[in-house]
């Protein structure tokens, strides 16, 4: 976790391990929260703050396991071949 209110990001996510022996699919990801932007920092119990933190978490998980720039080259086409860059 980081606490930096001068930065513009609330969270970062990315892939850190892939199964290159079989299909190159991501098997682990990393998330970093900037707690300066999270609702719980203010001890908020509002449903909106909780939903925003949950949405951020799901968004960063998607970067770690599916949608990252460096993963696109490893996507498979309809025939199971690596698409490449």
Backbone torsions as a table, in degrees:
resi	resn	phi	psi	omega
1	UNK	NA	150.9	178.3
2	UNK	-131.0	149.7	173.3
3	UNK	-128.0	98.2	-175.8
4	UNK	-141.6	95.0	-177.8
5	UNK	-74.7	-10.2	178.2
6	UNK	-85.3	-11.1	178.4
7	UNK	-89.5	168.6	-175.1
8	UNK	-105.0	7.4	-177.3
9	UNK	-113.9	145.4	177.6
10	UNK	-99.1	-26.7	179.6
11	UNK	-160.5	156.3	176.2
12	UNK	-130.7	143.8	177.5
13	UNK	-145.8	147.9	178.8
14	UNK	-165.5	171.0	179.9
15	UNK	-84.7	138.5	177.6
16	UNK	-128.1	-4.1	175.8
17	UNK	-156.5	140.7	179.0
18	UNK	-135.7	156.0	179.4
19	UNK	-90.0	80.5	-176.7
20	UNK	-76.0	-13.9	179.5
21	UNK	-71.6	-25.4	-177.2
22	UNK	-120.0	-68.3	-170.4
23	UNK	-132.6	9.6	177.3
24	UNK	64.0	14.7	-179.2
25	UNK	-76.6	144.2	178.0
26	UNK	-65.7	139.5	178.3
27	UNK	-122.2	-7.3	177.3
28	UNK	-153.2	147.9	179.3
29	UNK	-135.7	171.7	-178.8
30	UNK	-129.2	138.6	174.9
31	UNK	-127.8	139.0	174.2
32	UNK	-125.5	125.5	177.9
33	UNK	-99.0	139.2	169.3
34	UNK	-97.4	97.5	-171.2
35	UNK	-66.9	-9.9	175.6
36	UNK	-64.4	-19.1	-177.3
37	UNK	-110.9	0.8	-177.4
38	UNK	-88.7	147.2	-178.1
39	UNK	-64.0	-34.6	-175.9
40	UNK	-68.4	-18.2	177.6
41	UNK	-58.3	-33.7	-179.0
42	UNK	-94.5	11.9	-177.9
43	UNK	53.9	37.1	-179.7
44	UNK	-78.0	133.2	175.7
45	UNK	-109.7	12.9	-177.5
46	UNK	-71.5	144.1	177.0
47	UNK	-58.3	-32.7	-179.9
48	UNK	-66.5	-44.2	179.0
49	UNK	-63.9	-42.5	177.6
50	UNK	-61.0	-45.5	-178.7
51	UNK	-63.7	-39.7	178.9
52	UNK	-65.0	-41.1	178.1
53	UNK	-67.3	-39.2	177.2
54	UNK	-65.0	-43.9	177.9
55	UNK	-60.3	-42.1	177.7
56	UNK	-61.5	-44.2	179.7
57	UNK	-61.2	-47.7	179.3
58	UNK	-63.5	-38.4	178.0
59	UNK	-62.0	-45.6	-178.8
60	UNK	-70.1	-34.4	174.7
61	UNK	-61.3	-40.5	179.7
62	UNK	-63.6	-33.6	175.4
63	UNK	-67.0	-38.7	-177.8
64	UNK	-71.7	-31.6	-173.4
65	UNK	-114.2	-10.1	-176.9
66	UNK	-141.2	-62.0	-167.8
67	UNK	-104.4	86.4	173.7
68	UNK	-135.9	142.3	-177.8
69	UNK	-53.0	-39.2	-175.9
70	UNK	-79.0	-4.9	177.1
71	UNK	-91.4	-21.4	-173.7
72	UNK	-58.1	-37.8	-179.1
73	UNK	-64.1	-21.9	-178.8
74	UNK	-95.0	-0.2	178.0
75	UNK	-63.4	147.2	179.6
76	UNK	-97.2	146.1	175.6
77	UNK	-84.2	-176.5	-176.1
78	UNK	-64.5	-15.7	178.7
79	UNK	-99.7	2.2	178.1
80	UNK	88.6	9.0	178.4
81	UNK	-92.9	147.1	178.6
82	UNK	-66.7	129.3	-177.7
83	UNK	-68.3	-36.7	-175.9
84	UNK	79.6	-172.7	-176.6
85	UNK	-78.7	NA	NA
